[in-house]
């Protein structure tokens, strides 16, 4: 390996490794600095990928235990958690090894150490053995991702009081799991352990689950989760959590103030969100500006306040989503190569991989009302979809929001089977400025779940066929 480089990327998560690969494709000499033993960042190592493995495995277990008999399949599944964790680990290894292969294939140099900005065009690398090296580059991209948000008064030990990282590594199913936070992470990991036998209680500071998501979807989703066995304590806050013997004692009180209550649990999961990973990078010393939430301030071309230094992903404003970081990684690589890289922030889908799944893209009804935008809503239940009915996966609906004047699709919200895959056609129609009628007049195969999307688009004009 040798410099100087055209581009040095700090961090090999979804944003970083995609940026490095795209830049190499465009003819740049690229290096990537990563402190983990493996590439892929939080997402591949302790986030998106391992959680989906456990969600998939736990769903299969729950289906076999509770639903196979309805299809004429008689089984008595036994949980082997050690093997389930091995299944997860194998999937993670396959993904991180794949990223290492792609970086090598694209001739991206790898420095295994901690990166630090020393100024414009200079990155200091501290290797695992303590040795240091300074790398030179025309451009630097910071893609260091995010870290677990801490809750004052609660110490995470990753054994009894865990973050999402520890919740993925439990060696036994907790009898009682207390989850702090009713966001995506809390609901997904709560689902894993509920399916495997845990009694799950979720405490949320606000008076609703999934803050920021379409309220209609959130309300329906909460009812479904309660039917599955979740207990919700909304409008409440956990003020302390203390390990006592084999369990944890958590003090809970109303968010608005009131009587304090102590709840016991075997494990407490702190899932109140994530914060940008910007400490220790030498940003302030290098003159790189941060906002009040310690996110790196960038312009419309992702450049920081220091010329030649750029930032993408969770360290800048916007949703903390792997695919958002990937799109930004591609965009900044193309910008640095003289092309017109761009990210459409109005069309970034978001998914919750529970059962049923929840997927959304674009504006919610609440956002449209707040902006004073006149819109028409079309809604279609999976209960009226032929494929969902025969599969007995009828919970949920598709909702399409379209501009009242132009009929342009402004938002699509899905709660139901395979929502994570169904949302893609909504993103495509929105990316190209399509209308609800365009979606409604597109032929969808029968019988498929995607017909519910078409019917919801038809419903915008009050002409759904199957309801």
C-alpha positions as CSV (number, residue, x, y, z in Angstrom):
1,X,0.0,0.0,0.0
2,X,1.2,3.5,-0.8
3,X,-0.1,7.0,-1.1
4,X,-0.8,9.7,-1.8
5,X,-4.5,8.9,-2.5
6,X,-7.2,10.6,-4.4
7,X,-9.6,9.7,-1.6
8,X,-9.4,8.3,1.9
9,X,-12.6,7.1,3.5
10,X,-12.8,6.8,7.3
11,X,-15.2,4.0,8.2
12,X,-16.3,1.0,6.2
13,X,-20.0,0.8,7.0
14,X,-22.6,0.9,4.2
15,X,-21.8,4.5,3.4
16,X,-18.0,4.2,3.6
17,X,-17.4,1.0,1.7
18,X,-19.9,1.9,-1.0
19,X,-18.3,5.4,-1.4
20,X,-14.9,3.7,-1.7
21,X,-16.0,1.2,-4.3
22,X,-17.8,3.8,-6.4
23,X,-14.8,6.1,-6.3
24,X,-12.5,3.3,-7.4
25,X,-14.9,2.5,-10.3
26,X,-14.6,6.1,-11.4
27,X,-10.8,5.8,-11.6
28,X,-9.7,7.2,-8.2
29,X,-7.0,5.8,-6.0
30,X,-8.8,5.0,-2.8
31,X,-8.0,3.9,0.8
32,X,-10.3,3.0,3.6
33,X,-9.5,3.2,7.3
34,X,-11.5,0.9,9.6
35,X,-10.9,0.2,13.3
36,X,-13.0,-3.0,13.5
37,X,-11.6,-6.4,12.7
38,X,-14.2,-6.7,10.0
39,X,-15.8,-4.3,7.4
40,X,-19.5,-3.3,7.3
41,X,-19.8,-1.1,10.3
42,X,-22.6,-1.3,12.8
43,X,-25.1,-2.4,10.1
44,X,-23.4,-5.6,9.1
45,X,-21.7,-6.5,12.4
46,X,-24.1,-5.6,15.2
47,X,-27.1,-4.0,13.5
48,X,-29.2,-4.5,10.4
49,X,-27.8,-7.9,9.3
50,X,-27.7,-9.8,12.6
51,X,-31.0,-8.5,13.8
52,X,-32.6,-9.6,10.5
53,X,-31.1,-13.1,11.0
54,X,-32.7,-13.3,14.4
55,X,-36.0,-11.8,13.2
56,X,-36.1,-14.4,10.4
57,X,-35.2,-17.3,12.7
58,X,-37.5,-16.3,15.5
59,X,-40.4,-15.8,13.1
60,X,-39.9,-19.3,11.7
61,X,-39.9,-20.7,15.2
62,X,-43.1,-18.8,16.1
63,X,-44.8,-19.9,12.9
64,X,-43.9,-23.5,13.6
65,X,-45.1,-23.3,17.1
66,X,-48.3,-21.4,16.6
67,X,-49.4,-21.4,13.0
68,X,-48.2,-24.5,11.1
69,X,-51.1,-26.6,12.5
70,X,-53.6,-24.4,10.7
71,X,-52.0,-25.5,7.4
72,X,-52.1,-29.1,8.3
73,X,-48.5,-29.3,9.5
74,X,-48.0,-30.9,12.9
75,X,-44.6,-30.1,14.6
76,X,-43.3,-29.5,18.1
77,X,-40.4,-27.1,17.6
78,X,-37.7,-27.0,20.3
79,X,-35.6,-23.9,20.6
80,X,-31.8,-24.3,20.3
81,X,-30.7,-20.7,21.0
82,X,-27.0,-21.5,20.7
83,X,-27.6,-22.9,17.1
84,X,-29.8,-19.9,16.3
85,X,-27.0,-17.5,17.4
86,X,-24.6,-19.6,15.2
87,X,-27.0,-19.2,12.3
88,X,-26.9,-15.4,12.9
89,X,-23.1,-15.4,13.1
90,X,-22.7,-17.4,9.9
91,X,-24.9,-14.8,8.1
92,X,-22.9,-11.9,9.5
93,X,-19.6,-13.5,8.4
94,X,-20.8,-14.1,4.9
95,X,-21.7,-10.4,4.6
96,X,-18.6,-8.9,6.1
97,X,-16.4,-11.3,4.1
98,X,-18.3,-10.2,1.0
99,X,-17.5,-6.6,1.7
100,X,-13.8,-7.4,2.2
101,X,-13.8,-9.2,-1.2
102,X,-15.5,-6.3,-2.9
103,X,-13.0,-3.8,-1.6
104,X,-10.1,-6.0,-2.7
105,X,-11.7,-6.6,-6.1
106,X,-12.0,-2.8,-6.6
107,X,-8.3,-2.3,-5.5
108,X,-9.2,-0.3,-2.3
109,X,-6.3,-0.2,0.1
110,X,-7.3,-1.1,3.7
111,X,-5.7,0.4,6.9
112,X,-6.8,-1.4,10.0
113,X,-6.7,1.3,12.7
114,X,-8.4,4.4,14.0
115,X,-8.5,7.4,11.7
116,X,-8.2,11.1,12.7
117,X,-8.4,14.2,10.6
118,X,-5.1,16.1,10.9
119,X,-6.2,18.8,8.5
120,X,-7.1,19.3,4.9
121,X,-5.7,16.3,3.0
122,X,-4.2,14.5,6.0
123,X,-5.5,11.5,7.9
124,X,-3.6,10.1,10.9
125,X,-4.0,6.3,11.4
126,X,-3.4,4.7,14.8
127,X,-2.9,1.0,14.3
128,X,-3.9,-1.8,16.7
129,X,-0.2,-2.1,17.9
130,X,-0.1,1.6,18.8
131,X,2.0,2.6,15.8
132,X,0.9,5.6,13.7
133,X,1.0,6.7,10.1
134,X,0.0,9.8,8.3
135,X,-1.8,9.4,5.0
136,X,-2.2,12.1,2.3
137,X,-5.2,12.5,0.0
138,X,-6.9,15.0,-2.3
139,X,-10.2,14.3,-0.6
140,X,-11.3,12.8,2.7
141,X,-14.8,11.3,3.4
142,X,-15.9,10.8,7.0
143,X,-18.3,7.9,7.3
144,X,-17.9,6.8,10.9
145,X,-21.6,6.1,11.5
146,X,-23.3,6.3,14.9
147,X,-23.3,4.9,18.4
148,X,-25.9,3.8,20.9
149,X,-27.6,6.7,22.7
150,X,-27.1,6.6,26.5
151,X,-29.8,7.2,29.0
152,X,-28.7,9.3,32.1
153,X,-28.7,7.3,35.3
154,X,-28.5,3.9,33.5
155,X,-25.3,2.1,32.9
156,X,-25.2,-0.4,30.0
157,X,-23.2,-3.5,30.9
158,X,-24.3,-5.6,27.8
159,X,-25.3,-8.4,30.1
160,X,-28.4,-7.4,32.2
161,X,-28.7,-3.9,30.9
162,X,-28.1,-4.0,27.2
163,X,-28.0,-1.9,24.1
164,X,-29.0,-3.4,20.7
165,X,-25.5,-4.9,20.6
166,X,-26.0,-6.9,23.8
167,X,-29.6,-7.8,22.9
168,X,-28.3,-9.6,19.8
169,X,-26.0,-11.8,21.9
170,X,-28.2,-13.0,24.8
171,X,-27.4,-16.6,25.6
172,X,-30.8,-17.4,27.1
173,X,-34.3,-16.2,26.6
174,X,-35.2,-13.6,29.4
175,X,-38.4,-14.4,31.2
176,X,-39.1,-10.7,31.4
177,X,-37.7,-8.1,29.0
178,X,-38.1,-4.4,29.6
179,X,-37.5,-2.3,26.6
180,X,-36.9,1.5,26.9
181,X,-38.1,3.1,23.7
182,X,-40.9,2.3,21.3
183,X,-38.9,3.0,18.1
184,X,-37.7,0.7,15.4
185,X,-34.9,-1.0,17.3
186,X,-37.0,-1.6,20.4
187,X,-39.9,-3.1,18.5
188,X,-37.7,-5.3,16.3
189,X,-35.6,-6.8,19.1
190,X,-38.6,-6.9,21.4
191,X,-40.3,-9.0,18.7
192,X,-37.3,-11.4,18.5
193,X,-37.4,-12.2,22.2
194,X,-41.2,-12.3,22.5
195,X,-41.4,-14.9,19.8
196,X,-38.9,-17.0,21.7
197,X,-40.8,-16.8,24.9
198,X,-40.1,-13.5,26.7
199,X,-42.7,-11.4,28.4
200,X,-42.0,-8.0,26.8
201,X,-42.9,-4.6,28.2
202,X,-42.0,-1.4,26.3
203,X,-41.8,1.9,28.1
204,X,-42.0,5.0,25.8
205,X,-41.7,8.6,26.9
206,X,-44.2,9.9,24.3
207,X,-47.9,9.0,24.2
208,X,-47.5,6.9,21.0
209,X,-45.2,4.3,19.5
210,X,-43.0,5.1,16.4
211,X,-42.6,8.8,16.7
212,X,-42.5,10.5,13.3
213,X,-44.3,7.7,11.5
214,X,-47.8,8.0,10.0
215,X,-50.1,8.1,13.1
216,X,-52.7,5.8,11.4
217,X,-50.0,3.1,10.8
218,X,-48.6,3.5,14.3
219,X,-52.0,3.1,16.0
220,X,-52.9,0.0,14.0
221,X,-49.4,-1.4,14.6
222,X,-49.7,-1.0,18.3
223,X,-53.0,-2.9,18.4
224,X,-51.4,-5.8,16.4
225,X,-48.4,-5.9,18.7
226,X,-50.6,-5.9,21.8
227,X,-52.5,-8.9,20.3
228,X,-49.1,-10.6,20.0
229,X,-48.4,-10.1,23.7
230,X,-46.6,-6.8,24.0
231,X,-47.4,-4.6,26.9
232,X,-46.9,-0.8,26.4
233,X,-46.3,1.8,29.0
234,X,-46.7,5.0,27.0
235,X,-46.2,8.5,28.4
236,X,-43.7,7.1,30.9
237,X,-40.0,7.3,31.5
238,X,-37.4,5.0,33.1
239,X,-35.4,7.0,35.6
240,X,-33.0,4.3,36.8
241,X,-32.2,0.7,36.3
242,X,-30.2,-1.3,38.9
243,X,-28.9,-4.8,38.7
244,X,-30.1,-6.7,41.7
245,X,-29.2,-10.4,42.0
246,X,-30.3,-12.2,38.8
247,X,-32.4,-9.3,37.5
248,X,-32.8,-5.6,37.1
249,X,-35.0,-3.2,39.1
250,X,-36.2,-0.3,37.0
251,X,-38.0,2.8,38.3
252,X,-40.7,4.1,36.0
253,X,-42.8,7.2,36.4
254,X,-45.2,9.2,34.2
255,X,-43.4,11.5,31.8
256,X,-45.5,14.4,33.1
257,X,-44.6,13.6,36.7
258,X,-46.4,11.4,39.2
259,X,-46.0,8.3,41.3
260,X,-42.9,6.2,40.9
261,X,-43.2,2.5,40.2
262,X,-40.6,-0.2,40.3
263,X,-40.6,-2.9,37.5
264,X,-38.6,-6.0,37.7
265,X,-37.0,-7.6,34.6
266,X,-34.4,-10.2,33.7
267,X,-33.0,-7.9,31.0
268,X,-33.4,-4.2,30.3
269,X,-32.9,-3.1,26.7
270,X,-32.0,0.6,26.2
271,X,-33.3,1.5,22.7
272,X,-33.8,5.3,22.7
273,X,-31.9,5.9,19.5
274,X,-28.4,6.5,18.2
275,X,-26.0,9.4,18.2
276,X,-23.4,10.4,15.5
277,X,-20.0,9.0,16.1
278,X,-17.9,12.1,15.9
279,X,-15.7,12.0,19.0
280,X,-12.0,11.3,18.7
281,X,-11.8,12.3,15.0
282,X,-10.0,15.6,15.6
283,X,-12.9,17.5,14.0
284,X,-12.8,20.6,16.2
285,X,-9.1,20.8,16.0
286,X,-9.2,20.6,12.3
287,X,-11.9,23.3,12.1
288,X,-14.8,21.1,11.1
289,X,-18.1,22.5,12.3
290,X,-20.6,20.5,14.3
291,X,-24.3,21.3,15.0
292,X,-26.0,21.2,18.4
293,X,-26.5,17.4,18.1
294,X,-22.8,16.8,17.3
295,X,-23.5,16.1,13.7
296,X,-21.1,17.3,11.1
297,X,-22.3,20.3,9.2
298,X,-22.1,19.9,5.4
299,X,-23.2,21.8,2.3
300,X,-25.3,20.4,-0.5
301,X,-22.3,18.6,-1.9
302,X,-21.5,17.0,1.4
303,X,-18.4,19.1,2.0
304,X,-17.6,20.2,5.6
305,X,-16.3,23.6,6.6
306,X,-12.8,22.4,5.7
307,X,-12.1,22.3,2.0
308,X,-11.7,18.8,0.7
309,X,-13.2,17.1,3.7
310,X,-16.6,15.5,3.2
311,X,-19.1,13.6,5.5
312,X,-21.9,11.2,4.8
313,X,-24.3,8.8,6.6
314,X,-25.2,8.9,10.3
315,X,-22.7,11.7,11.1
316,X,-24.7,14.2,9.1
317,X,-28.3,15.3,9.3
318,X,-31.1,13.1,8.0
319,X,-32.4,9.6,8.8
320,X,-29.9,7.2,10.3
321,X,-30.5,4.5,7.6
322,X,-27.9,2.3,5.9
323,X,-29.4,2.9,2.4
324,X,-29.4,6.6,2.9
325,X,-25.7,6.4,3.7
326,X,-25.1,4.2,0.6
327,X,-26.8,6.7,-1.7
328,X,-24.8,9.6,-0.1
329,X,-21.6,7.5,-0.6
330,X,-22.3,7.1,-4.3
331,X,-23.3,10.7,-4.7
332,X,-20.2,12.1,-3.0
333,X,-17.9,9.8,-5.0
334,X,-19.5,11.0,-8.2
335,X,-19.3,14.6,-7.2
336,X,-15.6,14.3,-6.5
337,X,-15.2,12.8,-10.0
338,X,-16.9,15.8,-11.6
339,X,-20.3,14.2,-12.0
340,X,-23.7,15.3,-10.7
341,X,-24.2,13.1,-7.7
342,X,-27.5,13.6,-5.9
343,X,-29.7,12.1,-3.2
344,X,-33.5,12.6,-3.2
345,X,-34.3,12.9,0.5
346,X,-38.0,12.9,-0.2
347,X,-37.9,9.3,-1.4
348,X,-36.0,7.4,1.2
349,X,-38.0,4.4,2.4
350,X,-38.0,3.2,6.0
351,X,-38.8,-0.3,7.2
352,X,-39.6,-2.1,10.5
353,X,-38.9,-5.8,10.1
354,X,-41.4,-7.1,12.5
355,X,-44.4,-9.4,11.7
356,X,-46.3,-7.8,10.0
357,X,-43.7,-5.5,8.5
358,X,-44.1,-1.8,8.4
359,X,-42.7,0.3,5.5
360,X,-43.1,3.9,4.6
361,X,-41.8,6.4,2.0
362,X,-42.5,10.1,1.6
363,X,-44.8,12.3,3.6
364,X,-47.2,11.3,6.4
365,X,-50.7,12.7,6.6
366,X,-49.5,14.7,9.6
367,X,-46.7,16.3,7.7
368,X,-48.9,17.2,4.7
369,X,-51.5,18.8,7.0
370,X,-48.8,20.8,8.8
371,X,-47.4,22.0,5.5
372,X,-50.9,23.0,4.3
373,X,-50.7,20.6,1.3
374,X,-54.1,19.4,0.0
375,X,-54.0,15.7,-0.6
376,X,-56.2,12.7,-1.2
377,X,-55.8,9.4,0.6
378,X,-56.5,5.9,-0.8
379,X,-56.4,2.9,1.5
380,X,-56.8,-0.8,0.9
381,X,-56.7,-3.6,3.6
382,X,-54.8,-6.8,3.1
383,X,-58.0,-8.5,4.4
384,X,-59.3,-8.0,0.8
385,X,-56.2,-9.2,-1.0
386,X,-56.5,-12.7,-2.4
387,X,-52.9,-13.8,-1.7
388,X,-53.0,-12.4,1.8
389,X,-56.3,-14.2,2.5
390,X,-55.2,-17.6,1.3
391,X,-51.9,-17.2,3.3
392,X,-53.7,-15.9,6.4
393,X,-51.6,-12.8,6.6
394,X,-54.4,-10.3,6.4
395,X,-53.4,-7.8,9.1
396,X,-52.6,-4.3,7.9
397,X,-53.2,-2.1,4.9
398,X,-51.6,0.0,2.2
399,X,-52.2,3.8,2.1
400,X,-51.4,6.0,-0.8
401,X,-51.3,9.8,-0.4
402,X,-51.5,11.9,-3.5
403,X,-51.6,15.6,-4.3
404,X,-55.3,16.7,-4.7
405,X,-54.5,18.9,-7.7
406,X,-51.8,17.0,-9.6
407,X,-52.4,13.4,-8.3
408,X,-48.6,13.1,-7.8
409,X,-47.8,10.4,-5.2
410,X,-46.5,12.2,-2.0
411,X,-46.3,9.3,0.4
412,X,-47.0,5.5,0.7
413,X,-47.4,3.7,4.0
414,X,-47.7,0.0,4.4
415,X,-48.3,-2.3,7.3
416,X,-48.6,-5.9,6.3
417,X,-46.8,-9.0,4.9
418,X,-43.7,-8.3,2.8
419,X,-44.0,-4.5,3.3
420,X,-40.3,-4.1,3.0
421,X,-40.4,-5.4,-0.6
422,X,-43.7,-3.8,-1.6
423,X,-42.4,-0.3,-0.7
424,X,-39.9,-0.4,-3.6
425,X,-42.5,0.2,-6.3
426,X,-43.8,3.2,-4.3
427,X,-40.3,4.6,-4.2
428,X,-39.9,4.1,-7.9
429,X,-43.2,5.8,-8.8
430,X,-42.3,8.8,-6.5
431,X,-38.7,9.0,-7.8
432,X,-40.1,9.6,-11.3
433,X,-42.8,12.0,-10.2
434,X,-45.6,9.5,-11.0
435,X,-49.2,9.8,-10.1
436,X,-51.6,7.6,-8.2
437,X,-53.3,6.9,-11.6
438,X,-50.0,5.8,-13.1
439,X,-49.7,3.3,-10.2
440,X,-53.3,2.2,-10.5
441,X,-53.1,1.6,-14.3
442,X,-49.9,-0.5,-14.0
443,X,-50.7,-4.2,-14.4
444,X,-49.9,-6.2,-11.3
445,X,-49.6,-9.9,-11.3
446,X,-52.3,-12.0,-9.7
447,X,-52.4,-13.3,-7.1
448,X,-49.8,-11.1,-5.4
449,X,-49.6,-9.0,-2.3
450,X,-48.5,-6.1,-4.6
451,X,-52.1,-5.9,-5.9
452,X,-52.9,-4.2,-2.5
453,X,-50.7,-1.3,-3.6
454,X,-52.5,-1.0,-6.9
455,X,-55.9,-1.1,-5.1
456,X,-54.8,1.6,-2.7
457,X,-53.8,3.7,-5.7
458,X,-57.2,3.0,-7.3
459,X,-58.8,4.0,-4.0
460,X,-57.3,7.5,-4.2
461,X,-59.9,8.0,-7.0
462,X,-62.5,6.0,-5.0
463,X,-62.5,3.2,-7.6
464,X,-60.9,0.3,-5.8
465,X,-62.3,-3.0,-7.3
466,X,-62.0,-5.4,-4.4
467,X,-63.6,-3.5,-1.6
